[in-house]
Amino acid sequence: MPIMKLVKHRTIFLGLLALLALIYGLNVILEVPAREVAILFFVACFFVASLAFLGLLFSFFRAIIKRWLRRRD
C-alpha cells in the first residue's frame, strides 16, 4: 500500500477518534446534554462542508481564470 494512502487512512482514523473524544468529553466530563452536543456537532459539520464547498468553487474558478489568461496571450 502506498505511503500516501496510509497517511490518508491514518488521518481519517485519528480525526474520528478526536471527534469521539470530544463528544465523550462534552457528555461525560462536562455533563452537557446530548441534544446540545448533537446541535454543536451538526453546526460544525455544516461549517466544514460549507468551507470545503467554497474551497472547491475557488479552485475551480481559479483554474478557469488561469486557462483564460493563457489563451489570451
All heavy atoms as a GROMACS GRO file, in nm:
protein
  598
    1MET      N    1   0.084  -0.118   0.000
    1MET     CA    2   0.000   0.000   0.000
    1MET      C    3   0.090   0.125   0.000
    1MET      O    4   0.181   0.134   0.081
    1MET     CB    5  -0.090  -0.003   0.125
    1MET     CG    6  -0.194   0.105   0.125
    1MET     SD    7  -0.303   0.095   0.268
    1MET     CE    8  -0.433  -0.005   0.203
    2PRO      N    9   0.065   0.218  -0.091
    2PRO     CA   10   0.147   0.340  -0.096
    2PRO      C   11   0.139   0.419   0.034
    2PRO      O   12   0.039   0.414   0.107
    2PRO     CB   13   0.087   0.419  -0.211
    2PRO     CG   14   0.008   0.322  -0.291
    2PRO     CD   15  -0.033   0.214  -0.198
    3ILE      N   16   0.245   0.494   0.060
    3ILE     CA   17   0.255   0.567   0.187
    3ILE      C   18   0.146   0.674   0.199
    3ILE      O   19   0.096   0.700   0.308
    3ILE     CB   20   0.396   0.627   0.204
    3ILE    CG1   21   0.417   0.681   0.347
    3ILE    CG2   22   0.421   0.737   0.105
    3ILE    CD1   23   0.431   0.576   0.448
    4MET      N   24   0.107   0.736   0.088
    4MET     CA   25   0.006   0.842   0.095
    4MET      C   26  -0.131   0.786   0.134
    4MET      O   27  -0.208   0.852   0.204
    4MET     CB   28  -0.004   0.918  -0.038
    4MET     CG   29   0.117   1.005  -0.066
    4MET     SD   30   0.159   1.117   0.071
    4MET     CE   31   0.021   1.227   0.069
    5LYS      N   32  -0.163   0.664   0.089
    5LYS     CA   33  -0.289   0.603   0.130
    5LYS      C   34  -0.288   0.574   0.280
    5LYS      O   35  -0.389   0.591   0.347
    5LYS     CB   36  -0.316   0.475   0.052
    5LYS     CG   37  -0.380   0.498  -0.081
    5LYS     CD   38  -0.438   0.370  -0.134
    5LYS     CE   39  -0.519   0.401  -0.256
    5LYS     NZ   40  -0.592   0.287  -0.304
    6LEU      N   41  -0.174   0.528   0.329
    6LEU     CA   42  -0.164   0.501   0.473
    6LEU      C   43  -0.181   0.630   0.553
    6LEU      O   44  -0.249   0.631   0.656
    6LEU     CB   45  -0.029   0.436   0.505
    6LEU     CG   46  -0.012   0.292   0.460
    6LEU    CD1   47   0.130   0.246   0.485
    6LEU    CD2   48  -0.110   0.202   0.530
    7VAL      N   49  -0.120   0.738   0.505
    7VAL     CA   50  -0.131   0.866   0.576
    7VAL      C   51  -0.276   0.913   0.572
    7VAL      O   52  -0.329   0.962   0.672
    7VAL     CB   53  -0.037   0.971   0.512
    7VAL    CG1   54  -0.066   1.110   0.564
    7VAL    CG2   55   0.108   0.933   0.539
    8LYS      N   56  -0.343   0.897   0.458
    8LYS     CA   57  -0.482   0.939   0.447
    8LYS      C   58  -0.572   0.860   0.541
    8LYS      O   59  -0.653   0.918   0.613
    8LYS     CB   60  -0.530   0.922   0.302
    8LYS     CG   61  -0.672   0.973   0.281
    8LYS     CD   62  -0.709   0.971   0.134
    8LYS     CE   63  -0.764   0.838   0.096
    8LYS     NZ   64  -0.822   0.832  -0.038
    9HIS      N   65  -0.554   0.728   0.544
    9HIS     CA   66  -0.636   0.645   0.633
    9HIS      C   67  -0.606   0.675   0.780
    9HIS      O   68  -0.697   0.678   0.862
    9HIS     CB   69  -0.615   0.497   0.603
    9HIS     CG   70  -0.667   0.456   0.469
    9HIS    ND1   71  -0.794   0.486   0.425
    9HIS    CD2   72  -0.609   0.388   0.367
    9HIS    CE1   73  -0.812   0.438   0.304
    9HIS    NE2   74  -0.701   0.378   0.265
   10ARG      N   75  -0.480   0.697   0.811
   10ARG     CA   76  -0.444   0.729   0.948
   10ARG      C   77  -0.503   0.863   0.990
   10ARG      O   78  -0.553   0.879   1.102
   10ARG     CB   79  -0.292   0.732   0.963
   10ARG     CG   80  -0.248   0.752   1.107
   10ARG     CD   81  -0.100   0.767   1.118
   10ARG     NE   82  -0.062   0.893   1.054
   10ARG     CZ   83   0.060   0.926   1.020
   10ARG    NH1   84   0.158   0.842   1.041
   10ARG    NH2   85   0.086   1.041   0.964
   11THR      N   86  -0.504   0.960   0.900
   11THR     CA   87  -0.560   1.091   0.930
   11THR      C   88  -0.710   1.082   0.953
   11THR      O   89  -0.762   1.142   1.047
   11THR     CB   90  -0.530   1.189   0.814
   11THR    OG1   91  -0.390   1.192   0.792
   11THR    CG2   92  -0.579   1.327   0.846
   12ILE      N   93  -0.779   1.006   0.871
   12ILE     CA   94  -0.924   0.989   0.890
   12ILE      C   95  -0.951   0.920   1.023
   12ILE      O   96  -1.040   0.961   1.099
   12ILE     CB   97  -0.984   0.910   0.771
   12ILE    CG1   98  -0.978   0.994   0.644
   12ILE    CG2   99  -1.127   0.867   0.800
   12ILE    CD1  100  -1.014   0.918   0.519
   13PHE      N  101  -0.875   0.816   1.053
   13PHE     CA  102  -0.893   0.742   1.178
   13PHE      C  103  -0.868   0.832   1.299
   13PHE      O  104  -0.946   0.833   1.395
   13PHE     CB  105  -0.799   0.620   1.179
   13PHE     CG  106  -0.809   0.538   1.303
   13PHE    CD1  107  -0.921   0.462   1.329
   13PHE    CD2  108  -0.704   0.537   1.395
   13PHE    CE1  109  -0.930   0.386   1.445
   13PHE    CE2  110  -0.712   0.462   1.510
   13PHE     CZ  111  -0.826   0.386   1.535
   14LEU      N  112  -0.760   0.909   1.296
   14LEU     CA  113  -0.729   0.998   1.407
   14LEU      C  114  -0.833   1.109   1.421
   14LEU      O  115  -0.868   1.149   1.532
   14LEU     CB  116  -0.589   1.058   1.390
   14LEU     CG  117  -0.473   0.962   1.410
   14LEU    CD1  118  -0.341   1.031   1.379
   14LEU    CD2  119  -0.473   0.905   1.550
   15GLY      N  120  -0.885   1.158   1.309
   15GLY     CA  121  -0.990   1.259   1.314
   15GLY      C  122  -1.117   1.206   1.377
   15GLY      O  123  -1.181   1.274   1.459
   16LEU      N  124  -1.155   1.083   1.341
   16LEU     CA  125  -1.275   1.023   1.402
   16LEU      C  126  -1.254   0.997   1.551
   16LEU      O  127  -1.346   1.018   1.631
   16LEU     CB  128  -1.310   0.893   1.330
   16LEU     CG  129  -1.367   0.909   1.189
   16LEU    CD1  130  -1.387   0.773   1.125
   16LEU    CD2  131  -1.497   0.986   1.193
   17LEU      N  132  -1.134   0.953   1.588
   17LEU     CA  133  -1.106   0.934   1.731
   17LEU      C  134  -1.112   1.066   1.808
   17LEU      O  135  -1.165   1.071   1.920
   17LEU     CB  136  -0.969   0.869   1.750
   17LEU     CG  137  -0.962   0.719   1.728
   17LEU    CD1  138  -0.820   0.669   1.748
   17LEU    CD2  139  -1.057   0.647   1.820
   18ALA      N  140  -1.060   1.173   1.749
   18ALA     CA  141  -1.067   1.304   1.814
   18ALA      C  142  -1.211   1.350   1.828
   18ALA      O  143  -1.249   1.406   1.931
   18ALA     CB  144  -0.986   1.406   1.734
   19LEU      N  145  -1.293   1.324   1.728
   19LEU     CA  146  -1.435   1.361   1.734
   19LEU      C  147  -1.506   1.283   1.844
   19LEU      O  148  -1.583   1.340   1.922
   19LEU     CB  149  -1.502   1.336   1.599
   19LEU     CG  150  -1.648   1.371   1.590
   19LEU    CD1  151  -1.668   1.521   1.609
   19LEU    CD2  152  -1.703   1.327   1.458
   20LEU      N  153  -1.479   1.153   1.852
   20LEU     CA  154  -1.539   1.072   1.959
   20LEU      C  155  -1.493   1.118   2.097
   20LEU      O  156  -1.573   1.122   2.192
   20LEU     CB  157  -1.506   0.925   1.938
   20LEU     CG  158  -1.579   0.856   1.822
   20LEU    CD1  159  -1.527   0.714   1.805
   20LEU    CD2  160  -1.727   0.856   1.847
   21ALA      N  161  -1.366   1.153   2.110
   21ALA     CA  162  -1.315   1.202   2.238
   21ALA      C  163  -1.381   1.334   2.276
   21ALA      O  164  -1.413   1.357   2.393
   21ALA     CB  165  -1.164   1.219   2.230
   22LEU      N  166  -1.404   1.420   2.178
   22LEU     CA  167  -1.471   1.547   2.205
   22LEU      C  168  -1.615   1.526   2.251
   22LEU      O  169  -1.659   1.587   2.350
   22LEU     CB  170  -1.467   1.634   2.079
   22LEU     CG  171  -1.530   1.771   2.090
   22LEU    CD1  172  -1.449   1.857   2.184
   22LEU    CD2  173  -1.539   1.834   1.955
   23ILE      N  174  -1.686   1.439   2.182
   23ILE     CA  175  -1.825   1.410   2.221
   23ILE      C  176  -1.828   1.346   2.360
   23ILE      O  177  -1.911   1.382   2.445
   23ILE     CB  178  -1.892   1.321   2.116
   23ILE    CG1  179  -1.913   1.402   1.988
   23ILE    CG2  180  -2.026   1.267   2.165
   23ILE    CD1  181  -1.963   1.320   1.870
   24TYR      N  182  -1.739   1.251   2.385
   24TYR     CA  183  -1.732   1.188   2.517
   24TYR      C  184  -1.701   1.290   2.626
   24TYR      O  185  -1.763   1.290   2.732
   24TYR     CB  186  -1.625   1.077   2.516
   24TYR     CG  187  -1.601   1.015   2.651
   24TYR    CD1  188  -1.689   0.920   2.700
   24TYR    CD2  189  -1.493   1.052   2.730
   24TYR    CE1  190  -1.669   0.862   2.824
   24TYR    CE2  191  -1.472   0.996   2.853
   24TYR     CZ  192  -1.560   0.901   2.900
   24TYR     OH  193  -1.540   0.845   3.023
   25GLY      N  194  -1.606   1.378   2.598
   25GLY     CA  195  -1.570   1.478   2.697
   25GLY      C  196  -1.684   1.574   2.726
   25GLY      O  197  -1.708   1.611   2.841
   26LEU      N  198  -1.757   1.614   2.624
   26LEU     CA  199  -1.870   1.704   2.646
   26LEU      C  200  -1.983   1.634   2.723
   26LEU      O  201  -2.044   1.694   2.812
   26LEU     CB  202  -1.923   1.757   2.513
   26LEU     CG  203  -1.840   1.864   2.445
   26LEU    CD1  204  -1.893   1.892   2.306
   26LEU    CD2  205  -1.836   1.990   2.527
   27ASN      N  206  -2.010   1.510   2.688
   27ASN     CA  207  -2.120   1.438   2.753
   27ASN      C  208  -2.087   1.394   2.895
   27ASN      O  209  -2.164   1.419   2.988
   27ASN     CB  210  -2.157   1.313   2.672
   27ASN     CG  211  -2.272   1.339   2.579
   27ASN    OD1  212  -2.348   1.432   2.598
   27ASN    ND2  213  -2.284   1.256   2.478
   28VAL      N  214  -1.976   1.329   2.914
   28VAL     CA  215  -1.946   1.264   3.041
   28VAL      C  216  -1.875   1.359   3.138
   28VAL      O  217  -1.916   1.372   3.253
   28VAL     CB  218  -1.863   1.137   3.018
   28VAL    CG1  219  -1.822   1.073   3.149
   28VAL    CG2  220  -1.943   1.038   2.934
   29ILE      N  221  -1.771   1.425   3.089
   29ILE     CA  222  -1.690   1.506   3.180
   29ILE      C  223  -1.761   1.638   3.214
   29ILE      O  224  -1.773   1.675   3.330
   29ILE     CB  225  -1.550   1.531   3.120
   29ILE    CG1  226  -1.478   1.397   3.102
   29ILE    CG2  227  -1.469   1.623   3.209
   29ILE    CD1  228  -1.351   1.405   3.023
   30LEU      N  229  -1.808   1.708   3.112
   30LEU     CA  230  -1.870   1.838   3.137
   30LEU      C  231  -2.021   1.829   3.158
   30LEU      O  232  -2.084   1.929   3.192
   30LEU     CB  233  -1.841   1.933   3.020
   30LEU     CG  234  -1.694   1.968   3.000
   30LEU    CD1  235  -1.677   2.057   2.878
   30LEU    CD2  236  -1.639   2.037   3.123
   31GLU      N  237  -2.078   1.711   3.135
   31GLU     CA  238  -2.221   1.685   3.154
   31GLU      C  239  -2.310   1.780   3.074
   31GLU      O  240  -2.412   1.829   3.122
   31GLU     CB  241  -2.258   1.689   3.302
   31GLU     CG  242  -2.188   1.582   3.382
   31GLU     CD  243  -2.220   1.588   3.530
   31GLU    OE1  244  -2.296   1.677   3.571
   31GLU    OE2  245  -2.168   1.503   3.603
   32VAL      N  246  -2.269   1.806   2.950
   32VAL     CA  247  -2.352   1.883   2.858
   32VAL      C  248  -2.459   1.789   2.803
   32VAL      O  249  -2.429   1.674   2.769
   32VAL     CB  250  -2.266   1.941   2.743
   32VAL    CG1  251  -2.350   2.014   2.641
   32VAL    CG2  252  -2.160   2.034   2.800
   33PRO      N  253  -2.585   1.833   2.794
   33PRO     CA  254  -2.690   1.743   2.743
   33PRO      C  255  -2.662   1.696   2.600
   33PRO      O  256  -2.601   1.768   2.521
   33PRO     CB  257  -2.816   1.831   2.747
   33PRO     CG  258  -2.786   1.937   2.846
   33PRO     CD  259  -2.638   1.960   2.841
   34ALA      N  260  -2.706   1.575   2.572
   34ALA     CA  261  -2.678   1.514   2.442
   34ALA      C  262  -2.739   1.594   2.328
   34ALA      O  263  -2.683   1.599   2.218
   34ALA     CB  264  -2.731   1.371   2.440
   35ARG      N  265  -2.852   1.658   2.352
   35ARG     CA  266  -2.915   1.736   2.246
   35ARG      C  267  -2.827   1.855   2.205
   35ARG      O  268  -2.810   1.883   2.087
   35ARG     CB  269  -3.050   1.786   2.294
   35ARG     CG  270  -3.124   1.864   2.190
   35ARG     CD  271  -3.258   1.907   2.239
   35ARG     NE  272  -3.325   1.984   2.136
   35ARG     CZ  273  -3.438   2.045   2.151
   35ARG    NH1  274  -3.501   2.036   2.267
   35ARG    NH2  275  -3.492   2.114   2.053
   36GLU      N  276  -2.767   1.921   2.302
   36GLU     CA  277  -2.679   2.034   2.270
   36GLU      C  278  -2.552   1.988   2.202
   36GLU      O  279  -2.500   2.055   2.112
   36GLU     CB  280  -2.647   2.111   2.397
   36GLU     CG  281  -2.766   2.184   2.454
   36GLU     CD  282  -2.735   2.258   2.582
   36GLU    OE1  283  -2.614   2.274   2.613
   36GLU    OE2  284  -2.830   2.299   2.649
   37VAL      N  285  -2.502   1.872   2.240
   37VAL     CA  286  -2.384   1.816   2.174
   37VAL      C  287  -2.416   1.784   2.028
   37VAL      O  288  -2.336   1.812   1.938
   37VAL     CB  289  -2.333   1.690   2.248
   37VAL    CG1  290  -2.222   1.621   2.170
   37VAL    CG2  291  -2.283   1.727   2.387
   38ALA      N  292  -2.535   1.728   2.003
   38ALA     CA  293  -2.575   1.697   1.866
   38ALA      C  294  -2.588   1.824   1.783
   38ALA      O  295  -2.545   1.829   1.666
   38ALA     CB  296  -2.706   1.620   1.865
   39ILE      N  297  -2.645   1.928   1.842
   39ILE     CA  298  -2.658   2.056   1.769
   39ILE      C  299  -2.520   2.112   1.736
   39ILE      O  300  -2.495   2.156   1.622
   39ILE     CB  301  -2.742   2.155   1.852
   39ILE    CG1  302  -2.887   2.110   1.857
   39ILE    CG2  303  -2.732   2.296   1.794
   39ILE    CD1  304  -2.973   2.188   1.954
   40LEU      N  305  -2.429   2.110   1.833
   40LEU     CA  306  -2.293   2.158   1.807
   40LEU      C  307  -2.224   2.076   1.699
   40LEU      O  308  -2.154   2.129   1.613
   40LEU     CB  309  -2.210   2.154   1.936
   40LEU     CG  310  -2.244   2.257   2.042
   40LEU    CD1  311  -2.167   2.227   2.170
   40LEU    CD2  312  -2.211   2.396   1.992
   41PHE      N  313  -2.245   1.945   1.701
   41PHE     CA  314  -2.185   1.856   1.601
   41PHE      C  315  -2.236   1.889   1.461
   41PHE      O  316  -2.158   1.900   1.366
   41PHE     CB  317  -2.215   1.711   1.637
   41PHE     CG  318  -2.171   1.613   1.533
   41PHE    CD1  319  -2.036   1.587   1.514
   41PHE    CD2  320  -2.262   1.547   1.454
   41PHE    CE1  321  -1.994   1.497   1.419
   41PHE    CE2  322  -2.222   1.457   1.358
   41PHE     CZ  323  -2.088   1.432   1.341
   42PHE      N  324  -2.368   1.907   1.447
   42PHE     CA  325  -2.423   1.935   1.314
   42PHE      C  326  -2.384   2.074   1.265
   42PHE      O  327  -2.361   2.094   1.146
   42PHE     CB  328  -2.574   1.916   1.313
   42PHE     CG  329  -2.614   1.772   1.317
   42PHE    CD1  330  -2.690   1.724   1.420
   42PHE    CD2  331  -2.572   1.683   1.219
   42PHE    CE1  332  -2.726   1.590   1.426
   42PHE    CE2  333  -2.607   1.550   1.223
   42PHE     CZ  334  -2.684   1.503   1.327
   43VAL      N  335  -2.374   2.170   1.355
   43VAL     CA  336  -2.327   2.304   1.315
   43VAL      C  337  -2.182   2.296   1.267
   43VAL      O  338  -2.146   2.356   1.166
   43VAL     CB  339  -2.343   2.404   1.430
   43VAL    CG1  340  -2.268   2.532   1.404
   43VAL    CG2  341  -2.490   2.433   1.455
   44ALA      N  342  -2.100   2.220   1.338
   44ALA     CA  343  -1.960   2.205   1.298
   44ALA      C  344  -1.949   2.133   1.163
   44ALA      O  345  -1.870   2.173   1.078
   44ALA     CB  346  -1.882   2.128   1.404
   45CYS      N  347  -2.031   2.030   1.142
   45CYS     CA  348  -2.031   1.960   1.012
   45CYS      C  349  -2.074   2.053   0.899
   45CYS      O  350  -2.017   2.051   0.790
   45CYS     CB  351  -2.122   1.838   1.017
   45CYS     SG  352  -2.053   1.703   1.113
   46PHE      N  353  -2.176   2.136   0.924
   46PHE     CA  354  -2.221   2.231   0.823
   46PHE      C  355  -2.111   2.332   0.791
   46PHE      O  356  -2.088   2.366   0.675
   46PHE     CB  357  -2.347   2.303   0.871
   46PHE     CG  358  -2.395   2.408   0.777
   46PHE    CD1  359  -2.455   2.373   0.657
   46PHE    CD2  360  -2.378   2.542   0.806
   46PHE    CE1  361  -2.498   2.470   0.569
   46PHE    CE2  362  -2.420   2.640   0.719
   46PHE     CZ  363  -2.481   2.604   0.600
   47PHE      N  364  -2.042   2.379   0.895
   47PHE     CA  365  -1.934   2.474   0.875
   47PHE      C  366  -1.821   2.413   0.791
   47PHE      O  367  -1.773   2.476   0.696
   47PHE     CB  368  -1.881   2.519   1.012
   47PHE     CG  369  -1.774   2.623   1.005
   47PHE    CD1  370  -1.802   2.752   0.965
   47PHE    CD2  371  -1.644   2.591   1.040
   47PHE    CE1  372  -1.703   2.848   0.959
   47PHE    CE2  373  -1.544   2.686   1.034
   47PHE     CZ  374  -1.573   2.814   0.993
   48VAL      N  375  -1.782   2.291   0.823
   48VAL     CA  376  -1.675   2.225   0.748
   48VAL      C  377  -1.718   2.198   0.604
   48VAL      O  378  -1.641   2.219   0.510
   48VAL     CB  379  -1.632   2.094   0.819
   48VAL    CG1  380  -1.543   2.009   0.730
   48VAL    CG2  381  -1.564   2.126   0.950
   49ALA      N  382  -1.842   2.154   0.584
   49ALA     CA  383  -1.890   2.126   0.449
   49ALA      C  384  -1.898   2.255   0.366
   49ALA      O  385  -1.863   2.255   0.248
   49ALA     CB  386  -2.027   2.059   0.455
   50SER      N  387  -1.942   2.364   0.427
   50SER     CA  388  -1.950   2.489   0.352
   50SER      C  389  -1.811   2.540   0.316
   50SER      O  390  -1.790   2.590   0.206
   50SER     CB  391  -2.029   2.594   0.430
   50SER     OG  392  -1.964   2.625   0.551
   51LEU      N  393  -1.713   2.526   0.407
   51LEU     CA  394  -1.577   2.566   0.374
   51LEU      C  395  -1.518   2.478   0.263
   51LEU      O  396  -1.447   2.529   0.175
   51LEU     CB  397  -1.488   2.560   0.498
   51LEU     CG  398  -1.506   2.673   0.598
   51LEU    CD1  399  -1.414   2.650   0.718
   51LEU    CD2  400  -1.478   2.806   0.535
   52ALA      N  401  -1.547   2.349   0.266
   52ALA     CA  402  -1.499   2.261   0.160
   52ALA      C  403  -1.561   2.298   0.027
   52ALA      O  404  -1.493   2.300  -0.077
   52ALA     CB  405  -1.532   2.116   0.195
   53PHE      N  406  -1.689   2.331   0.026
   53PHE     CA  407  -1.756   2.371  -0.098
   53PHE      C  408  -1.699   2.502  -0.151
   53PHE      O  409  -1.675   2.517  -0.271
   53PHE     CB  410  -1.907   2.383  -0.074
   53PHE     CG  411  -1.984   2.420  -0.196
   53PHE    CD1  412  -1.997   2.330  -0.301
   53PHE    CD2  413  -2.042   2.545  -0.208
   53PHE    CE1  414  -2.067   2.363  -0.415
   53PHE    CE2  415  -2.113   2.579  -0.321
   53PHE     CZ  416  -2.126   2.489  -0.425
   54LEU      N  417  -1.676   2.599  -0.061
   54LEU     CA  418  -1.616   2.725  -0.104
   54LEU      C  419  -1.475   2.705  -0.159
   54LEU      O  420  -1.436   2.768  -0.257
   54LEU     CB  421  -1.615   2.825   0.012
   54LEU     CG  422  -1.750   2.883   0.050
   54LEU    CD1  423  -1.737   2.970   0.174
   54LEU    CD2  424  -1.808   2.964  -0.065
   55GLY      N  425  -1.398   2.615  -0.098
   55GLY     CA  426  -1.265   2.585  -0.149
   55GLY      C  427  -1.271   2.520  -0.286
   55GLY      O  428  -1.188   2.550  -0.374
   56LEU      N  429  -1.368   2.433  -0.307
   56LEU     CA  430  -1.385   2.371  -0.438
   56LEU      C  431  -1.420   2.475  -0.544
   56LEU      O  432  -1.364   2.475  -0.653
   56LEU     CB  433  -1.495   2.264  -0.430
   56LEU     CG  434  -1.528   2.191  -0.560
   56LEU    CD1  435  -1.412   2.102  -0.599
   56LEU    CD2  436  -1.653   2.110  -0.543
   57LEU      N  437  -1.514   2.565  -0.511
   57LEU     CA  438  -1.551   2.671  -0.605
   57LEU      C  439  -1.432   2.762  -0.635
   57LEU      O  440  -1.409   2.799  -0.751
   57LEU     CB  441  -1.666   2.755  -0.548
   57LEU     CG  442  -1.804   2.693  -0.554
   57LEU    CD1  443  -1.905   2.786  -0.488
   57LEU    CD2  444  -1.844   2.666  -0.697
   58PHE      N  445  -1.357   2.797  -0.532
   58PHE     CA  446  -1.241   2.884  -0.551
   58PHE      C  447  -1.139   2.820  -0.643
   58PHE      O  448  -1.089   2.884  -0.737
   58PHE     CB  449  -1.178   2.917  -0.416
   58PHE     CG  450  -1.054   3.001  -0.427
   58PHE    CD1  451  -1.064   3.136  -0.455
   58PHE    CD2  452  -0.929   2.945  -0.409
   58PHE    CE1  453  -0.950   3.214  -0.466
   58PHE    CE2  454  -0.815   3.022  -0.420
   58PHE     CZ  455  -0.826   3.156  -0.449
   59SER      N  456  -1.106   2.694  -0.621
   59SER     CA  457  -1.006   2.627  -0.705
   59SER      C  458  -1.058   2.608  -0.847
   59SER      O  459  -0.982   2.620  -0.944
   59SER     CB  460  -0.965   2.493  -0.645
   59SER     OG  461  -1.076   2.406  -0.641
   60PHE      N  462  -1.188   2.583  -0.863
   60PHE     CA  463  -1.246   2.567  -0.996
   60PHE      C  464  -1.237   2.698  -1.074
   60PHE      O  465  -1.191   2.700  -1.189
   60PHE     CB  466  -1.392   2.522  -0.982
   60PHE     CG  467  -1.463   2.509  -1.112
   60PHE    CD1  468  -1.435   2.405  -1.199
   60PHE    CD2  469  -1.560   2.601  -1.148
   60PHE    CE1  470  -1.501   2.394  -1.319
   60PHE    CE2  471  -1.627   2.590  -1.267
   60PHE     CZ  472  -1.598   2.486  -1.354
   61PHE      N  473  -1.280   2.808  -1.013
   61PHE     CA  474  -1.276   2.936  -1.084
   61PHE      C  475  -1.133   2.985  -1.106
   61PHE      O  476  -1.104   3.050  -1.206
   61PHE     CB  477  -1.359   3.041  -1.010
   61PHE     CG  478  -1.507   3.021  -1.030
   61PHE    CD1  479  -1.589   2.997  -0.922
   61PHE    CD2  480  -1.563   3.024  -1.156
   61PHE    CE1  481  -1.724   2.978  -0.939
   61PHE    CE2  482  -1.698   3.005  -1.175
   61PHE     CZ  483  -1.779   2.982  -1.067
   62ARG      N  484  -1.044   2.951  -1.016
   62ARG     CA  485  -0.903   2.986  -1.035
   62ARG      C  486  -0.846   2.914  -1.156
   62ARG      O  487  -0.773   2.974  -1.236
   62ARG     CB  488  -0.825   2.950  -0.909
   62ARG     CG  489  -0.685   3.002  -0.910
   62ARG     CD  490  -0.620   2.977  -0.777
   62ARG     NE  491  -0.486   2.928  -0.805
   62ARG     CZ  492  -0.425   2.834  -0.738
   62ARG    NH1  493  -0.482   2.778  -0.638
   62ARG    NH2  494  -0.304   2.797  -0.772
   63ALA      N  495  -0.881   2.788  -1.173
   63ALA     CA  496  -0.833   2.713  -1.289
   63ALA      C  497  -0.891   2.770  -1.418
   63ALA      O  498  -0.820   2.780  -1.520
   63ALA     CB  499  -0.869   2.565  -1.276
   64ILE      N  500  -1.018   2.809  -1.415
   64ILE     CA  501  -1.080   2.867  -1.535
   64ILE      C  502  -1.014   3.000  -1.570
   64ILE      O  503  -0.984   3.027  -1.688
   64ILE     CB  504  -1.232   2.884  -1.513
   64ILE    CG1  505  -1.300   2.748  -1.516
   64ILE    CG2  506  -1.292   2.974  -1.619
   64ILE    CD1  507  -1.447   2.753  -1.486
   65ILE      N  508  -0.988   3.083  -1.471
   65ILE     CA  509  -0.926   3.213  -1.498
   65ILE      C  510  -0.783   3.195  -1.548
   65ILE      O  511  -0.740   3.264  -1.642
   65ILE     CB  512  -0.929   3.300  -1.370
   65ILE    CG1  513  -1.072   3.343  -1.342
   65ILE    CG2  514  -0.839   3.422  -1.384
   65ILE    CD1  515  -1.092   3.409  -1.207
   66LYS      N  516  -0.708   3.099  -1.494
   66LYS     CA  517  -0.572   3.072  -1.543
   66LYS      C  518  -0.575   3.028  -1.689
   66LYS      O  519  -0.494   3.072  -1.769
   66LYS     CB  520  -0.506   2.964  -1.458
   66LYS     CG  521  -0.436   3.014  -1.336
   66LYS     CD  522  -0.369   2.896  -1.268
   66LYS     CE  523  -0.251   2.940  -1.188
   66LYS     NZ  524  -0.186   2.828  -1.121
   67ARG      N  525  -0.669   2.939  -1.722
   67ARG     CA  526  -0.680   2.892  -1.859
   67ARG      C  527  -0.716   3.007  -1.952
   67ARG      O  528  -0.662   3.020  -2.062
   67ARG     CB  529  -0.785   2.782  -1.868
   67ARG     CG  530  -0.790   2.720  -2.006
   67ARG     CD  531  -0.894   2.613  -2.019
   67ARG     NE  532  -0.878   2.512  -1.916
   67ARG     CZ  533  -0.975   2.432  -1.877
   67ARG    NH1  534  -1.095   2.442  -1.930
   67ARG    NH2  535  -0.954   2.342  -1.783
   68TRP      N  536  -0.806   3.093  -1.908
   68TRP     CA  537  -0.848   3.207  -1.990
   68TRP      C  538  -0.731   3.303  -2.012
   68TRP      O  539  -0.713   3.354  -2.123
   68TRP     CB  540  -0.965   3.279  -1.922
   68TRP     CG  541  -1.015   3.396  -1.999
   68TRP    CD1  542  -1.088   3.393  -2.113
   68TRP    CD2  543  -0.993   3.534  -1.967
   68TRP    NE1  544  -1.114   3.521  -2.154
   68TRP    CE2  545  -1.057   3.609  -2.066
   68TRP    CE3  546  -0.926   3.598  -1.864
   68TRP    CZ2  547  -1.055   3.747  -2.064
   68TRP    CZ3  548  -0.926   3.736  -1.862
   68TRP    CH2  549  -0.988   3.808  -1.961
   69LEU      N  550  -0.650   3.326  -1.908
   69LEU     CA  551  -0.536   3.415  -1.923
   69LEU      C  552  -0.430   3.356  -2.015
   69LEU      O  553  -0.362   3.428  -2.091
   69LEU     CB  554  -0.475   3.448  -1.787
   69LEU     CG  555  -0.557   3.542  -1.698
   69LEU    CD1  556  -0.493   3.556  -1.561
   69LEU    CD2  557  -0.573   3.676  -1.764
   70ARG      N  558  -0.410   3.225  -2.012
   70ARG     CA  559  -0.312   3.160  -2.100
   70ARG      C  560  -0.356   3.168  -2.246
   70ARG      O  561  -0.276   3.187  -2.335
   70ARG     CB  562  -0.292   3.014  -2.061
   70ARG     CG  563  -0.175   2.996  -1.972
   70ARG     CD  564  -0.141   2.851  -1.953
   70ARG     NE  565  -0.176   2.817  -1.816
   70ARG     CZ  566  -0.244   2.711  -1.778
   70ARG    NH1  567  -0.287   2.625  -1.866
   70ARG    NH2  568  -0.271   2.690  -1.653
   71ARG      N  569  -0.485   3.150  -2.271
   71ARG     CA  570  -0.536   3.156  -2.408
   71ARG      C  571  -0.528   3.298  -2.462
   71ARG      O  572  -0.514   3.318  -2.582
   71ARG     CB  573  -0.681   3.108  -2.413
   71ARG     CG  574  -0.695   2.961  -2.404
   71ARG     CD  575  -0.836   2.923  -2.424
   71ARG     NE  576  -0.855   2.779  -2.410
   71ARG     CZ  577  -0.970   2.718  -2.411
   71ARG    NH1  578  -1.082   2.790  -2.421
   71ARG    NH2  579  -0.978   2.589  -2.399
   72ARG      N  580  -0.541   3.395  -2.374
   72ARG     CA  581  -0.539   3.534  -2.418
   72ARG      C  582  -0.403   3.577  -2.469
   72ARG      O  583  -0.393   3.662  -2.556
   72ARG     CB  584  -0.578   3.623  -2.299
   72ARG     CG  585  -0.667   3.736  -2.340
   72ARG     CD  586  -0.711   3.812  -2.220
   72ARG     NE  587  -0.634   3.935  -2.217
   72ARG     CZ  588  -0.620   4.011  -2.115
   72ARG    NH1  589  -0.674   3.980  -2.001
   72ARG    NH2  590  -0.550   4.122  -2.120
   73ASP      N  591  -0.298   3.516  -2.417
   73ASP     CA  592  -0.162   3.556  -2.458
   73ASP      C  593  -0.127   3.513  -2.596
   73ASP      O  594  -0.160   3.440  -2.668
   73ASP     CB  595  -0.058   3.498  -2.361
   73ASP     CG  596  -0.063   3.568  -2.229
   73ASP    OD1  597  -0.120   3.679  -2.223
   73ASP    OD2  598  -0.012   3.511  -2.130
   0.00000   0.00000   0.00000
